[in-house]
Amino acid sequence: VEELEEAIKSMRIRGAPALEVAGAFGVVLACMEKRNLLHAAKRLLKTRPTAVNLSRGIERAMNAARGGKTRDEMFELALKEAGKIMREDARRNKLIGKYGAKLLRDGDVVMTYCNAGRLACTDYGTALGVIRTAIKEGKNVKVVACETRPLLQGSRLTAWELLEEGIDVTLITDNAGPWVIRKGMVDKIVVGADRITKDAVFNKIGTYSLALAAFEHRLPFYVAAPLSTFDFGREEKDVKVEERDGDEVRYFSGIPVAPPVKVYNPAFDATPLDKVSAIITEKGVIYPPYDSWS
Amino acid sequence: VEELEEAIKSMRIRGAPALEVAGAFGVVLACMEKRNLLHAAKRLLKTRPTAVNLSRGIERAMNAARGGKTRDEMFELALKEAGKIMREDARRNKLIGKYGAKLLRDGDVVMTYCNAGRLACTDYGTALGVIRTAIKEGKNVKVVACETRPLLQGSRLTAWELLEEGIDVTLITDNAGPWVIRKGMVDKIVVGADRITKDAVFNKIGTYSLALAAFEHRLPFYVAAPLSTFDFGREEKDVKVEERDGDEVRYFSGIPVAPPVKVYNPAFDATPLDKVSAIITEKGVIYPPYDSWS
């Protein structure tokens, strides 16, 4: 369990859907290691506060485990549920891809942010799943990926995933995103999400900047996320945005790139729903007004 | 002259005001080395296409040199003019500081971008000159600096300059700028400029993103620049935005941080003047409508 906690904190496991599966398997590990389940669940929950999917996965496995009478039964039931979530994830991503692909046209250039690909899920990806499906359907879709400072999920993960598959991808710095939109170099923006409250989409820091630019230039701004990302009982102000260590910004591969200065390093931002054109889920595409869905 | 060209291209000399002075001294060097002046001026001009100040400095020194009959006279005249520009720069920055400081209040948190400090000029700085003067006048002003990918002028230069002087500064990634504005963590934005046409301000890539967020949240967005940055005879569409080598994004201190992917790496963006609250010059503060100034 400690190893899993460390892997989540250091972001070797990251991406909202992957965290859902990891949370469930964390409960399985806690059963296996004969831990106090409530205590283990609380510790897992604290590793990263913003993505709601982590808590969803933990809750589902905990509820399953509670059905068991013996330790062994609890383990078996949690394991079954975690496996189910894992298989569900790949399936729902393909559905997100199917519904989302209808929003993309032949010839579109799509901007994406951070990594909402298979490396953020068990397989296929949410935002990248939409792009993958469109391409599989024969549409010529090109991608612009933003590098996503400080940890560069856009260059290290998204560009890698797409290159590996032979999908046309161009990398830009995050600060160039709004300019690329202003220049008319992209047609649509598709990103993932870590939590969708009744008024805002929490996603990797920098998402809000692209949403503002898309709104200014009247480009569609789509969010692709499974329903487990929805948390319509909460508002933007109720959600804790994780602040990470300033050394992520001060150092680069261990090399100092800044003087010993104070750093504010939020991991996420919130984009108000009035800047979101549609949300692509495994049940279909949701359009505004979103409050009718809550 | 070749050494100077290399220093400008590699950005060891950068910042619009510093480029103005460097351009003038480039003509002095060409006189000294008995070069074909027109040819040397053209080559210097080509090193970086976006900042208009470089061409202003070259032009002024060329015009001065033309007054000489012998090589020695030309050298003397160019040198005199270059020295004059150099002394003017520090003086006009102090005036920019004086006028701009009136726009800052005690307790303000000011966001700045890239480096418009003394490391971008001969001394004192434009945007940072405004902050310096306000602090000298006894106002408690704090700074938020954006790191400015890919070359990190914000962390390597701005944070360093301010720390050295004991000014309170917090570093953030560029993509966090709009979120920090949304969260109400800053009161004003002050940036420099590389060229101001009759419809837009060209400045370091990423400036536009902050201008959009400032506009959305009704924060003042100020540009601090000497009059030599103005180019009201041109429009946004007439200006060439420099595209730099993709390896600036793919590598970090020589370490690869991205797969061998296509990169689009523009050095500047353009912010339409309707998103600029005021321009601070050495002659005073200019407010909209700016076209009355052209």
Interface residues (C-beta under 8 A of the other chain):
Chain A: V144 A145 C146 E147 T148 R149 P150 L152 S155 R156 A159 W160 L163 D168 V169 T170 L171 I172 T173 D174 N175 A176 G177 P178 W179 V180 R182 M185 I205 G206 Y208 S209 L212 A213 E216 G246 V249 R250 F252 S253 I255 V257 A258 P259 P260 V261 K262 V263 Y264 N265 P266 D269 A270
Chain B: V144 A145 C146 E147 T148 R149 P150 L152 S155 R156 A159 W160 L163 D168 V169 T170 L171 I172 T173 D174 N175 A176 G177 P178 W179 V180 R182 M185 I205 G206 Y208 S209 L212 A213 E216 G246 V249 R250 F252 S253 I255 V257 A258 P259 P260 V261 K262 V263 Y264 N265 P266 D269 A270
